[in-house]
Amino acid sequence: MIKIKETVIVEGKYDKIKLSGIVDALIIETSGFGIFKDEEKRAMLKKMAEQNGLLILTDSDSAGFLIRNHIKSFIEEKYIKHVYIEPMQGKERRKTAPSKEGLLGVEGVSQEAIVKALRQAGVTLDREPSEPKQQVTAQDFYEDGLSGKPDSAKRRQALLEHLGLPKYLSAKDLRKVINRSMDYEEYKTLAEFLKRKK
């Protein structure tokens, strides 16, 4: 597993599943062309870019480059690293026919091809500090009323709104964002503040 500092941007859920087995990083889907109309997601990507940088890993076809160029239109180039997978002919196992251009997408290429592309892009390994940073866990979310309780969804929405993140971000992805953008004590202070605010 390659631990990466940057937030990784992929097109869809199958790409995210593939990458999750290769890298330890926050992975965000564009939902294909959905990124063109999703202002909340664009705002979140800007924020993540400024904090940790972005790795854009889209398919090698024209649609992938269209999405990549769209992201470049609203995020400064200095925050972006481009990961290009080598164009390979074929079709993904789950599909009945190849794509329009006949190229494999991120989900269809080998792990070796993805690792090679990441190395070529100059990914930043997220070095472990000499003293490991305490992580916000699922148990913390439960104890702070952000999951597993009757009003958890409402509390999570308040936290997402406070942090300027999209309202549909899952609890798991929210924890990843928190662990990358603040330390444990900052999170606990924020959780207490939101409890008092209700």
C-alpha positions in Angstrom: 0.0 0.0 0.0 1.4 3.4 -1.1 0.7 6.2 1.4 0.1 9.4 -0.5 -0.2 12.9 0.8 -2.2 14.3 -2.1 -6.0 13.8 -2.6 -6.5 11.5 -5.5 -9.2 12.4 -8.1 -10.8 9.6 -10.2 -13.8 9.5 -12.5 -16.0 6.9 -10.9 -16.7 4.4 -8.1 -15.0 1.4 -9.8 -11.8 3.5 -10.2 -12.0 4.4 -6.5 -12.4 0.7 -5.6 -9.4 -0.2 -7.7 -7.2 2.6 -6.2 -8.3 1.8 -2.7 -6.4 -1.4 -2.9 -3.2 0.3 -4.1 -3.0 3.6 -2.2 -3.7 4.9 1.2 -5.1 8.3 0.4 -8.3 10.3 0.3 -9.9 9.3 -3.1 -12.7 11.5 -4.5 -14.8 10.6 -7.6 -15.8 13.2 -10.1 -18.9 11.1 -10.9 -17.8 11.4 -14.5 -19.1 14.6 -16.1 -21.0 15.3 -12.9 -18.1 17.5 -11.8 -19.2 20.0 -14.4 -22.3 20.9 -12.5 -21.4 20.1 -8.9 -20.3 23.4 -7.3 -20.1 21.8 -3.8 -17.6 19.2 -5.1 -15.6 21.8 -6.9 -15.3 23.9 -3.7 -14.2 20.8 -1.8 -11.6 20.0 -4.4 -10.2 23.6 -4.2 -9.9 23.3 -0.5 -8.2 19.8 -0.6 -5.9 21.1 -3.4 -4.7 24.0 -1.2 -4.2 21.8 1.8 -2.5 18.7 0.3 -2.5 19.0 -3.5 -4.3 16.9 -6.0 -3.4 13.9 -8.1 -5.6 13.6 -11.1 -5.9 10.1 -12.4 -8.6 9.9 -15.1 -9.0 7.5 -18.0 -6.7 7.8 -21.1 -9.7 8.5 -23.4 -11.0 11.8 -24.6 -13.6 11.9 -21.8 -10.9 11.5 -19.2 -8.9 14.4 -20.7 -12.1 16.6 -20.8 -12.6 16.0 -17.1 -8.9 16.6 -16.3 -9.0 19.9 -18.3 -12.2 21.0 -16.5 -10.5 20.5 -13.1 -7.5 22.5 -14.4 -9.9 25.3 -15.2 -10.8 26.0 -11.6 -7.7 24.8 -9.6 -4.3 26.4 -9.9 -1.8 24.3 -11.7 0.7 24.5 -8.8 -1.6 22.3 -6.7 -2.0 19.6 -9.3 0.0 16.5 -10.3 -1.2 14.7 -13.3 -1.0 10.9 -13.3 -1.3 9.4 -16.8 -1.9 5.7 -17.4 -0.6 4.3 -20.6 -3.4 3.9 -23.2 -4.2 0.2 -23.5 -6.7 -1.5 -25.7 -9.3 -3.7 -24.1 -12.5 -3.8 -22.0 -13.2 -4.0 -18.3 -14.6 -7.4 -17.1 -17.8 -5.9 -15.9 -18.6 -4.4 -19.3 -20.2 -6.2 -22.2 -18.4 -4.1 -24.8 -15.3 -1.9 -24.9 -15.6 1.9 -24.5 -16.1 4.0 -27.6 -12.4 4.5 -28.0 -11.6 0.8 -27.1 -9.3 1.8 -24.2 -9.1 0.4 -20.7 -10.0 2.8 -18.0 -8.3 3.2 -14.6 -10.4 0.3 -13.2 -9.2 -2.0 -16.0 -5.4 -1.5 -16.0 -3.1 -3.6 -13.8 -1.9 -2.5 -10.4 1.7 -2.4 -11.8 0.6 0.1 -14.5 -1.0 2.4 -11.9 2.1 2.2 -9.6 4.3 3.0 -12.6 2.1 6.0 -13.5 2.1 7.3 -9.9 5.9 7.1 -9.7 6.2 8.9 -13.0 4.0 11.7 -11.7 6.2 12.2 -8.7 3.7 11.4 -5.9 4.5 12.7 -2.5 4.8 9.9 0.0 3.1 11.0 3.2 5.9 10.5 5.7 4.9 9.2 9.1 5.9 11.7 11.9 8.3 10.3 14.5 5.3 10.4 16.9 2.2 9.0 15.1 -0.7 11.4 14.9 -3.8 10.4 16.7 -6.6 9.7 14.2 -10.3 10.4 14.4 -11.9 7.0 14.4 -15.4 5.6 13.8 -15.6 5.2 17.6 -14.9 8.9 18.0 -17.7 9.7 15.6 -20.1 7.4 17.5 -19.1 9.0 20.9 -19.5 12.5 19.5 -22.9 11.7 18.1 -21.8 11.8 14.4 -22.8 8.2 13.6 -25.0 5.5 15.0 -27.4 7.8 16.9 -30.9 9.1 15.9 -29.7 12.6 15.1 -26.3 11.7 13.7 -27.1 12.6 10.1 -28.2 16.1 11.2 -25.0 16.5 13.3 -22.8 15.4 10.4 -24.6 17.9 8.1 -23.8 20.6 10.5 -20.2 19.6 10.6 -20.0 19.4 6.8 -21.6 22.8 6.5 -19.2 24.2 9.1 -16.2 22.8 7.2 -17.5 23.9 3.8 -17.7 20.3 2.5 -20.3 18.7 0.2 -23.4 17.5 2.1 -23.3 14.0 0.5 -19.8 13.1 1.8 -19.9 9.8 3.6 -19.0 9.5 7.3 -15.9 7.5 6.3 -14.7 10.1 3.8 -15.5 12.9 6.2 -13.2 11.2 8.8 -10.5 11.0 6.1 -10.8 14.7 5.3 -10.7 15.6 9.0 -7.6 13.4 9.6 -5.8 15.1 6.7 -6.9 18.7 7.6 -6.7 19.0 11.4 -5.3 17.3 14.4 -7.3 15.3 16.9 -7.6 18.1 19.5 -8.9 20.5 16.8 -11.5 17.9 15.9 -12.6 17.3 19.5 -12.9 21.1 20.1 -15.0 21.4 17.0 -17.2 18.4 18.0 -17.8 20.0 21.4 -18.6 23.3 19.8 -21.2 21.7 17.5 -22.8 19.8 20.5 -23.3 23.1 22.3 -24.6 24.8 19.2 -27.5 22.5 18.7 
